[in-house]
Amino acid sequence: MLFRNEIFEQDLESIKDILSSTGFFEGAPDEIDAALKSARQALKDGNTIENHAFLFLEQDAETIGYTCFSRIPCTLSTYEIHWLAVHNNQRGRGIGKLLLNEVIKIVRQAGASKLILKTAGRDLYIPTQKFYLSCGFKEEARLKNYYSKGDDCLIYSMDF
Ligand SMILES: CC(C)(COP(=O)(O)OP(=O)(O)OC[C@H]1O[C@@H](n2cnc3c(N)ncnc32)[C@H](O)[C@@H]1OP(=O)(O)O)[C@@H](O)C(=O)NCCC(=O)NCCS
């Protein structure tokens, strides 16, 4: 398996493919659109941690997972993971954890004091919540009814 921290035009298709495969974004096409918008921005303005840094994981020339993260503007050293997804046929094999650990390594090298991410509180996301907890994140805040009525936004964090 190989990490790749460059982004190419064909990654737009890989991102769409990976996100669609999860089944998590059916009925929420604007989420996939938002992910593609960030990717186009990285293609145009550079794949940097100050903008949107994309990191892909490849196996046998296939892109099997990716993440996107950046420093949060107006903070000194707080970083956010915007996206993390593993192709459905590769889930549960440690790929998500590999990607997450690589992000942690990169942001720590960049001087991060804190890493956060947002995820949904609804039942579909219970495995995702367990994933982040098992990778060392803690639930630090909860915004009630953020995504929709009854669907809270959970903010997970890790302090360095
Ligand atoms: C969440 C996601 C990125 C995890 O990636 P993954 O490759 O499947 O997870 P891993 O195999 O690396 O699992 C790492 C740890 O999380 C735990 N975990 C993963 N999936 C889990 C599940 N369904 N239920 C409980 N725990 C789970 C594992 O037990 C493992 O712990 P261990 O290392 O102690 O054994 C992936 O499942 C995914 O893309 N989900 C859909 C999209 C999504 O929710 N993205 C995040 C949006 S905020």
The ligand as an ORCA input file, in Angstrom:
! r2SCAN-3c Opt
* xyz 0 1
  C     -15.137      5.179      9.136
  C     -14.136      4.562      8.167
  C     -13.255      5.656      7.574
  C     -13.243      3.568      8.951
  O     -12.296      2.981      8.074
  P     -12.004      1.413      8.129
  O     -10.845      1.146      7.241
  O     -13.256      0.690      7.850
  O     -11.627      1.207      9.684
  P     -10.397      0.372     10.281
  O     -10.423     -1.004      9.717
  O      -9.127      1.142     10.085
  O     -10.759      0.329     11.816
  C      -9.974      0.958     12.801
  C     -10.611      0.770     14.146
  O     -11.949      1.262     14.167
  C     -12.854      0.257     14.638
  N     -14.001      0.171     13.728
  C     -13.984      0.307     12.377
  N     -15.217      0.076     11.873
  C     -15.993     -0.228     12.932
  C     -17.354     -0.635     13.071
  N     -18.156     -0.776     11.991
  N     -17.841     -0.864     14.303
  C     -17.035     -0.778     15.410
  N     -15.735     -0.429     15.344
  C     -15.226     -0.169     14.118
  C     -12.132     -1.065     14.502
  O     -12.520     -1.890     15.571
  C     -10.687     -0.728     14.526
  O     -10.216     -0.813     15.847
  P      -8.912     -1.705     16.179
  O      -7.776     -1.082     15.407
  O      -8.799     -1.545     17.643
  O      -9.253     -3.065     15.704
  C     -14.831      3.767      7.011
  O     -15.550      2.717      7.556
  C     -15.739      4.616      6.127
  O     -15.302      5.110      5.101
  N     -17.014      4.761      6.533
  C     -17.996      5.491      5.741
  C     -17.723      6.952      5.613
  C     -17.519      7.626      6.944
  O     -18.231      7.419      7.916
  N     -16.509      8.499      6.965
  C     -16.255      9.354      8.088
  C     -17.144     10.552      7.947
  S     -16.905     11.671      9.288
*
